[in-house]
Amino acid sequence: MSELRTRSIVGKDGGPVSFPNGIVIGSAGTYGNINHIGTPGQAGFGVGICPGPLPDGMLPLPGYADPLAENYGNYKYTDGSIMVWVPAYWYKWGTGANGLAVNEVDIKPFAAYANPAAATAAGYALHRAFYDGGAVKQGVFVDKYQCSNNGGIASSIKHGLPLTSHATHNPFAGLAGAPSNTYGGAIAAAKTRGASFFCNSRFVFAALAMLSYAHGRASASTTYNAWYDAAGTKNFPKGNNNNALGDASDGAILYVSDGYPNCGKTGSANLFARTTHNGQNCGIADLNGNLFEVTPGLTSDGTNLYVLKTSVSMKNVTGGNTLATDLWGATGIAAQYDDLGIAYEAWRETGADRTTYYGNASQVFSHATSGNAWAWAGAGGMLAGGDGGTNAFGNDHFADYKPNESCPVSGGTWGNGSLAGVWALTLTTGRANSSSSVGFRSALYL
């Protein structure tokens, strides 16, 4: 990957603003919407133009700079993978006493604040998804589609046969290097595209869920949000989750079978925009249902819960349980995670294994701008009492377990019905598990 450079833009006061390490953040004027997350409810929200320099082998698709185009913010890698640039953003979660109503969220573009300290002073936080390797990241490339086997490479290609962690259904082991058909095998499987690619994290998945939530609340029609529901009962991205290649909340959705009972080909919905995180063709598809996705970032040793440190570089983590770089095992946990204890907020709130649901009239997520509370919120972790289930969060499920070597999986499967969704998080199973309904998608930082 080439060295990043310093560039300048016109700041909010009309003067130039320079950022090191190639960070070019959007503003009106000369640089237009470069690295701008957009306005909730409007065209192009939730994706953006990568500031560059682009990684070797990555090229923009036609229309990538036009918020009204279906390829806005979309890029193609040499293996044919389509990836979407998600610019970094600041957010404030409403408490009812911080200028926002309870559970309202305000999203600001990266250009809004010069640094995290300035944002914190205004009550805003940079989402946890935009920290990696101890540094602030200006955004992240995320696979538009769940990964499929493309000549031995785990690629993000429309109408692919989605990879899974089981020998009976498009197995990981069919990739170059034969990654294991386990949840932990997703870490090596992502590397078949290149050393800097990584299995998408729980933090990035939760950042996309927050963008969907903000977009749904700000939308007033289906013009820029195909899944918008004026009644508010189904105001979230749809997907393959009704065990019949459709959506339990939208009878018009139909997927193309991948040949395995009720699993769909990647991105194959007839009403594609209804299945993306921003309700537009430029968005990221199938975060609700089809396959659970391995999303590292949290784990348990059977007793305590751990959250990955911001100092960890996702491209360097490994999928075993003995090394300091491994996402599992005592050595990896000691080197790479912060300890949240034997119970933390909604996790183990009752002290027993349970399945609960996202949403409550009470505050759902912490408004903290740093520390463990911020990191937990960045993983989509609810506050104590923030669960129970509401339509605003799709009544998505949260499986509150703590197995040894816990491996988070997100989004739900083709048969989870309304329990699947962009917030859905399951902590029931571990690194060595294998399932025909668990796959992954890849991501990439500059």
C-alpha positions as CSV (number, residue, x, y, z in Angstrom):
1,M,0.0,0.0,0.0
2,S,1.4,3.4,-1.0
3,E,2.4,6.0,1.6
4,L,-0.3,8.5,2.6
5,R,0.3,12.2,1.9
6,T,-0.7,15.5,3.5
7,R,-3.3,17.5,1.6
8,S,-5.2,20.7,2.4
9,I,-8.8,21.8,2.1
10,V,-10.8,24.9,2.7
11,G,-11.9,24.9,6.4
12,K,-15.2,26.0,7.8
13,D,-13.8,29.6,8.3
14,G,-12.6,29.7,4.7
15,G,-9.0,29.1,5.5
16,P,-6.9,26.0,4.7
17,V,-6.9,23.1,7.1
18,S,-4.1,20.5,6.8
19,F,-4.2,17.0,8.1
20,P,-1.3,14.6,8.4
21,N,-1.3,11.0,7.1
22,G,-3.4,11.8,4.0
23,I,-6.6,12.8,5.8
24,V,-8.6,15.0,3.5
25,I,-12.0,15.7,5.0
26,G,-15.0,17.0,3.1
27,S,-16.4,20.5,3.1
28,A,-18.4,22.6,0.8
29,G,-16.2,24.2,-1.9
30,T,-13.1,23.0,-3.7
31,Y,-13.2,19.4,-2.4
32,G,-17.0,18.9,-2.4
33,N,-18.0,15.8,-0.6
34,I,-14.6,14.1,-0.2
35,N,-14.7,11.9,2.9
36,H,-18.1,13.4,3.9
37,I,-20.6,11.0,5.5
38,G,-23.5,13.0,4.2
39,T,-26.7,14.2,5.7
40,P,-29.1,11.7,7.2
41,G,-32.2,11.3,5.0
42,Q,-30.5,12.6,1.9
43,A,-28.9,11.1,-1.2
44,G,-25.6,9.4,-0.5
45,F,-25.8,9.4,3.2
46,G,-23.7,6.7,4.9
47,V,-21.0,6.4,2.2
48,G,-18.6,8.8,0.6
49,I,-15.6,9.6,-1.6
50,C,-12.3,8.1,-0.4
51,P,-9.7,10.8,0.2
52,G,-6.9,8.6,-1.0
53,P,-4.3,7.8,-2.0
54,L,-6.2,4.6,-3.0
55,P,-4.6,1.3,-2.1
56,D,-2.7,-0.3,-5.0
57,G,-5.3,-2.3,-7.0
58,M,-8.3,-0.2,-5.9
59,L,-10.1,1.9,-8.5
60,P,-13.3,4.0,-8.3
61,L,-16.3,2.9,-10.2
62,P,-18.1,5.2,-12.7
63,G,-20.3,7.6,-10.7
64,Y,-18.3,7.2,-7.5
65,A,-18.3,11.0,-6.9
66,D,-22.0,11.6,-7.5
67,P,-24.3,11.2,-4.5
68,L,-27.2,10.4,-6.8
69,A,-25.4,7.6,-8.6
70,E,-25.7,3.9,-7.8
71,N,-21.9,3.7,-7.6
72,Y,-21.4,6.6,-5.2
73,G,-18.5,5.8,-2.9
74,N,-18.1,2.4,-4.6
75,Y,-14.7,1.0,-5.6
76,K,-13.4,-2.1,-7.3
77,Y,-10.3,-4.1,-6.3
78,T,-8.2,-6.2,-8.6
79,D,-10.0,-9.5,-7.7
80,G,-13.3,-7.9,-8.8
81,S,-14.4,-7.2,-5.2
82,I,-16.8,-4.2,-4.8
83,M,-16.1,-2.2,-1.6
84,V,-17.8,0.9,-0.2
85,W,-16.0,3.7,1.4
86,V,-17.5,4.7,4.7
87,P,-16.1,8.0,5.9
88,A,-15.4,8.5,9.6
89,Y,-18.0,10.4,11.6
90,W,-18.7,11.9,14.9
91,Y,-21.9,11.1,16.8
92,K,-23.8,12.2,19.9
93,W,-26.3,9.8,21.5
94,G,-29.3,11.5,23.1
95,T,-29.9,11.4,26.8
96,G,-32.7,13.9,27.1
97,A,-30.3,16.2,28.9
98,N,-27.6,16.8,26.3
99,G,-29.5,18.7,23.7
100,L,-31.0,15.6,22.1
101,A,-34.1,13.6,23.0
102,V,-33.5,10.1,24.5
103,N,-32.2,7.7,21.8
104,E,-32.0,10.4,19.1
105,V,-28.6,10.4,17.4
106,D,-26.8,13.3,15.7
107,I,-24.2,12.4,13.0
108,K,-21.5,14.9,12.0
109,P,-18.9,14.6,9.2
110,F,-15.2,14.2,10.0
111,A,-14.7,17.8,9.0
112,A,-16.8,19.1,11.9
113,Y,-14.0,18.8,14.5
114,A,-10.2,19.1,14.2
115,N,-9.6,16.2,16.7
116,P,-11.3,14.0,19.2
117,A,-10.7,16.5,22.0
118,A,-12.6,19.2,20.2
119,A,-15.4,16.8,19.6
120,T,-15.5,15.6,23.2
121,A,-15.8,19.2,24.4
122,A,-19.0,19.4,22.3
123,G,-20.3,16.1,23.6
124,Y,-19.5,14.1,20.4
125,A,-17.4,11.0,19.9
126,L,-15.6,9.5,17.0
127,H,-17.1,6.0,16.5
128,R,-15.0,3.2,17.7
129,A,-14.9,1.8,14.1
130,F,-12.5,4.6,13.1
131,Y,-9.7,3.7,15.5
132,D,-7.2,1.0,14.4
133,G,-3.6,0.4,15.3
134,G,-3.6,3.2,17.9
135,A,-4.5,5.8,15.2
136,V,-7.6,7.7,14.1
137,K,-8.7,6.4,10.7
138,Q,-10.4,8.7,8.1
139,G,-12.8,5.9,7.1
140,V,-12.9,2.3,6.1
141,F,-13.6,0.2,3.0
142,V,-16.3,-2.4,3.6
143,D,-17.3,-5.2,1.3
144,K,-20.6,-4.4,-0.4
145,Y,-21.5,-8.1,-0.4
146,Q,-20.9,-11.1,1.8
147,C,-17.8,-12.9,0.7
148,S,-17.9,-15.7,-1.9
149,N,-15.2,-18.0,-3.4
150,N,-13.7,-16.3,-6.5
151,G,-11.1,-18.7,-7.7
152,G,-9.7,-19.2,-4.2
153,I,-10.1,-15.6,-3.1
154,A,-12.8,-14.4,-0.7
155,S,-14.3,-11.7,-2.8
156,S,-17.2,-9.3,-2.6
157,I,-19.1,-10.0,-5.8
158,K,-22.8,-9.6,-6.5
159,H,-24.7,-12.9,-7.0
160,G,-21.8,-14.9,-5.5
161,L,-22.4,-18.1,-3.5
162,P,-21.7,-16.9,0.0
163,L,-18.9,-18.6,1.9
164,T,-19.7,-20.3,5.2
165,S,-17.8,-22.0,8.0
166,H,-19.2,-25.5,7.2
167,A,-18.1,-28.2,4.8
168,T,-21.6,-28.6,3.3
169,H,-22.1,-25.0,2.1
170,N,-19.5,-23.1,0.1
171,P,-16.8,-23.8,2.8
172,F,-13.9,-21.5,3.8
173,A,-11.6,-24.5,3.2
174,G,-12.2,-24.2,-0.5
175,L,-10.2,-21.0,-0.6
176,A,-6.5,-20.7,-1.2
177,G,-4.6,-22.1,1.8
178,A,-7.6,-24.0,3.0
179,P,-8.7,-21.9,6.0
180,S,-10.5,-24.0,8.6
181,N,-14.2,-24.4,8.4
182,T,-14.7,-22.7,11.8
183,Y,-15.7,-19.2,12.8
184,G,-12.0,-18.5,13.6
185,G,-11.2,-19.6,10.0
186,A,-12.8,-16.3,8.8
187,I,-9.7,-14.4,9.9
188,A,-7.4,-16.3,7.5
189,A,-10.1,-16.5,4.8
190,A,-10.2,-12.7,4.6
191,K,-6.4,-12.7,4.0
192,T,-6.8,-14.5,0.7
193,R,-7.5,-11.1,-0.9
194,G,-4.4,-9.5,0.5
195,A,-2.4,-9.0,3.7
196,S,-4.1,-5.7,4.7
197,F,-7.7,-7.0,4.4
198,F,-9.4,-8.2,7.5
199,C,-12.6,-10.0,8.6
200,N,-15.0,-7.1,9.2
201,S,-15.2,-6.1,12.9
202,R,-18.1,-5.8,15.2
203,F,-17.2,-2.1,15.5
204,V,-17.6,-1.5,11.8
205,F,-20.9,-3.5,11.7
206,A,-22.3,-1.5,14.6
207,A,-21.2,1.8,12.9
208,L,-23.2,0.8,9.9
209,A,-26.2,0.0,12.1
210,M,-26.0,3.5,13.7
211,L,-25.9,5.1,10.2
212,S,-29.0,3.1,9.3
213,Y,-30.8,4.1,12.5
214,A,-29.9,7.8,11.9
215,H,-31.0,7.6,8.2
216,G,-34.3,6.0,9.1
217,R,-35.2,8.6,11.7
218,A,-34.3,11.5,9.3
219,S,-36.0,10.2,6.2
220,A,-39.4,11.5,5.2
221,S,-40.0,9.4,2.1
222,T,-38.6,6.6,0.1
223,T,-36.9,9.0,-2.3
224,Y,-33.4,8.5,-0.7
225,N,-34.3,5.5,1.5
226,A,-36.1,2.6,-0.2
227,W,-36.8,0.8,3.1
228,Y,-38.3,3.8,4.8
229,D,-41.6,3.1,6.6
230,A,-43.7,6.2,7.6
231,A,-45.4,4.2,10.3
232,G,-42.1,3.5,12.0
233,T,-42.8,-0.1,12.6
234,K,-40.5,-1.4,9.8
235,N,-38.1,1.5,9.4
236,F,-34.9,-0.5,8.9
237,P,-32.9,-2.3,6.2
238,K,-34.6,-5.5,5.0
239,G,-33.0,-8.8,4.0
240,N,-33.3,-12.5,3.5
241,N,-34.7,-13.7,6.9
242,N,-38.1,-15.4,6.5
243,N,-36.8,-18.9,5.7
244,A,-38.3,-18.5,2.2
245,L,-35.8,-16.2,0.4
246,G,-37.7,-13.1,1.5
247,D,-38.1,-10.7,4.4
248,A,-40.5,-11.2,7.3
249,S,-41.2,-7.5,7.4
250,D,-41.5,-6.9,3.6
251,G,-43.4,-9.4,1.5
252,A,-42.2,-7.9,-1.8
253,I,-38.6,-8.9,-1.2
254,L,-37.3,-12.0,-3.1
255,Y,-33.8,-13.4,-3.2
256,V,-32.2,-15.8,-5.7
257,S,-31.3,-19.1,-4.1
258,D,-27.6,-20.1,-3.9
259,G,-28.6,-23.8,-4.1
260,Y,-28.6,-24.3,-0.3
261,P,-32.1,-24.3,1.3
262,N,-33.3,-20.7,1.7
263,C,-29.8,-19.1,1.5
264,G,-29.6,-16.4,-1.1
265,K,-26.9,-15.4,-3.5
266,T,-25.1,-12.2,-2.4
267,G,-26.9,-9.0,-3.2
268,S,-29.6,-10.8,-5.1
269,A,-32.7,-9.2,-3.8
270,N,-35.1,-8.1,-6.5
271,L,-35.5,-4.7,-4.6
272,F,-31.9,-4.2,-3.9
273,A,-31.9,-0.8,-2.3
274,R,-34.3,-2.0,0.4
275,T,-31.5,-4.4,1.5
276,T,-28.7,-1.8,1.9
277,H,-27.7,0.0,5.0
278,N,-28.7,3.4,3.6
279,G,-31.7,2.4,1.4
280,Q,-29.8,3.3,-1.8
281,N,-28.1,1.3,-4.5
282,C,-24.8,2.7,-3.4
283,G,-25.1,1.1,0.1
284,I,-23.8,-2.1,1.7
285,A,-26.1,-5.1,1.2
286,D,-27.4,-8.0,3.3
287,L,-26.5,-6.8,6.8
288,N,-30.0,-8.1,7.8
289,G,-30.1,-11.9,7.5
290,N,-28.9,-14.3,4.8
291,L,-25.9,-15.4,6.8
292,F,-24.6,-14.5,10.3
293,E,-21.2,-12.7,9.8
294,V,-18.2,-13.4,12.0
295,T,-17.4,-9.9,13.5
296,P,-14.4,-9.9,15.9
297,G,-14.0,-7.3,18.6
298,L,-15.5,-8.9,21.7
299,T,-14.7,-12.2,23.4
300,S,-15.1,-14.1,26.6
301,D,-12.9,-16.6,28.4
302,G,-16.0,-18.2,29.9
303,T,-16.0,-15.8,32.9
304,N,-15.2,-12.3,31.8
305,L,-16.1,-10.1,28.8
306,Y,-13.3,-8.4,26.8
307,V,-13.3,-5.6,24.2
308,L,-10.5,-5.2,21.7
309,K,-8.1,-2.3,22.4
310,T,-7.9,0.6,20.0
311,S,-4.2,-0.1,19.8
312,V,-4.8,-3.3,17.9
313,S,-4.4,-3.3,14.1
314,M,-7.1,-5.5,12.6
315,K,-4.9,-6.5,9.6
316,N,-2.5,-8.1,12.1
317,V,-4.9,-10.2,14.2
318,T,-4.9,-14.0,13.8
319,G,-7.5,-16.7,14.3
320,G,-5.9,-19.1,16.8
321,N,-5.7,-19.3,20.6
322,T,-2.0,-19.4,21.5
323,L,-0.3,-16.3,20.0
324,A,-0.2,-12.7,21.2
325,T,-1.9,-11.7,17.9
326,D,-4.6,-14.3,18.3
327,L,-8.2,-13.1,18.9
328,W,-8.7,-16.0,21.3
329,G,-6.9,-17.6,24.2
330,A,-5.3,-16.2,27.4
331,T,-2.2,-14.9,25.6
332,G,-4.1,-13.0,22.9
333,I,-6.6,-11.7,25.4
334,A,-3.9,-10.3,27.7
335,A,-2.2,-8.6,24.8
336,Q,-5.1,-7.2,22.9
337,Y,-8.2,-6.7,25.0
338,D,-9.6,-4.6,27.8
339,D,-11.4,-6.4,30.6
340,L,-15.1,-5.5,31.1
341,G,-15.5,-7.9,34.0
342,I,-18.0,-10.7,34.8
343,A,-21.0,-8.6,33.9
344,Y,-21.2,-5.3,32.0
345,E,-24.3,-3.2,31.4
346,A,-26.8,-5.3,29.3
347,W,-24.3,-8.2,29.0
348,R,-25.1,-10.7,31.7
349,E,-27.5,-8.1,33.3
350,T,-29.6,-11.0,34.7
351,G,-26.6,-13.2,35.5
352,A,-27.9,-16.0,33.2
353,D,-27.8,-17.0,29.6
354,R,-30.7,-15.3,27.8
355,T,-31.8,-13.8,24.5
356,T,-33.1,-10.3,24.7
357,Y,-33.8,-7.6,22.1
358,Y,-32.5,-4.2,21.1
359,G,-34.3,-1.1,22.1
360,N,-36.2,0.5,25.0
361,A,-37.8,3.8,25.9
362,S,-34.9,4.3,28.3
363,Q,-31.5,5.2,27.0
364,V,-30.2,2.3,24.8
365,F,-26.5,3.3,24.3
366,S,-24.0,5.2,26.4
367,H,-23.2,8.7,25.4
368,A,-19.6,8.4,26.7
369,T,-16.9,9.8,24.4
370,S,-14.1,7.6,25.7
371,G,-13.3,4.6,27.9
372,N,-15.0,1.3,28.3
373,A,-18.5,2.7,28.1
374,W,-17.7,4.3,24.7
375,A,-16.0,1.1,23.4
376,W,-19.0,-1.0,24.5
377,A,-21.4,1.3,22.7
378,G,-19.1,1.2,19.7
379,A,-19.6,-2.6,19.6
380,G,-23.4,-2.0,19.7
381,G,-23.4,-2.9,23.4
382,M,-26.6,-1.7,25.2
383,L,-26.8,-0.1,28.6
384,A,-28.4,-2.0,31.5
385,G,-32.1,-1.5,30.9
386,G,-31.6,-0.5,27.3
387,D,-32.9,-3.8,26.0
388,G,-36.4,-5.3,25.8
389,G,-37.1,-4.6,22.1
390,T,-38.6,-1.7,20.1
391,N,-39.6,-1.3,16.5
392,A,-37.0,1.5,16.1
393,F,-34.3,-1.1,16.5
394,G,-36.1,-3.8,14.6
395,N,-36.5,-5.8,17.8
396,D,-33.2,-7.3,16.7
397,H,-31.9,-10.0,19.0
398,F,-29.0,-9.9,21.5
399,A,-27.9,-13.3,22.7
400,D,-26.4,-12.7,26.1
401,Y,-24.0,-15.7,26.7
402,K,-20.3,-16.1,27.7
403,P,-18.8,-19.3,26.2
404,N,-15.0,-19.7,26.4
405,E,-13.4,-18.3,23.2
406,S,-16.6,-16.5,22.4
407,C,-16.8,-15.3,18.7
408,P,-19.4,-12.6,18.0
409,V,-21.6,-13.1,14.9
410,S,-23.8,-10.3,13.6
411,G,-26.9,-9.7,11.4
412,G,-28.8,-13.0,11.6
413,T,-29.6,-15.8,9.2
414,W,-32.1,-16.6,6.5
415,G,-34.4,-18.1,9.1
416,N,-34.3,-15.7,12.0
417,G,-37.3,-13.6,10.9
418,S,-37.7,-10.3,12.7
419,L,-34.9,-11.2,15.1
420,A,-32.4,-10.7,12.4
421,G,-31.3,-7.2,11.6
422,V,-28.5,-4.6,11.4
423,W,-28.1,-4.5,15.2
424,A,-28.4,-8.3,15.8
425,L,-25.5,-9.7,17.9
426,T,-25.1,-13.3,19.1
427,L,-22.4,-14.3,21.6
428,T,-23.5,-17.9,22.0
429,T,-20.7,-19.8,20.2
430,G,-17.0,-19.8,19.9
431,R,-13.9,-19.8,17.7
432,A,-14.0,-23.6,16.9
433,N,-17.7,-23.7,16.0
434,S,-18.8,-24.4,12.4
435,S,-22.1,-23.5,10.8
436,S,-23.7,-23.6,7.3
437,S,-25.3,-20.2,8.1
438,V,-22.2,-18.3,9.3
439,G,-19.9,-16.4,6.9
440,F,-18.2,-13.0,6.8
441,R,-17.3,-10.0,4.8
442,S,-14.0,-8.2,4.6
443,A,-12.9,-4.6,5.3
444,L,-9.8,-2.5,4.7
445,Y,-8.3,0.6,6.3
446,L,-6.0,3.0,4.4
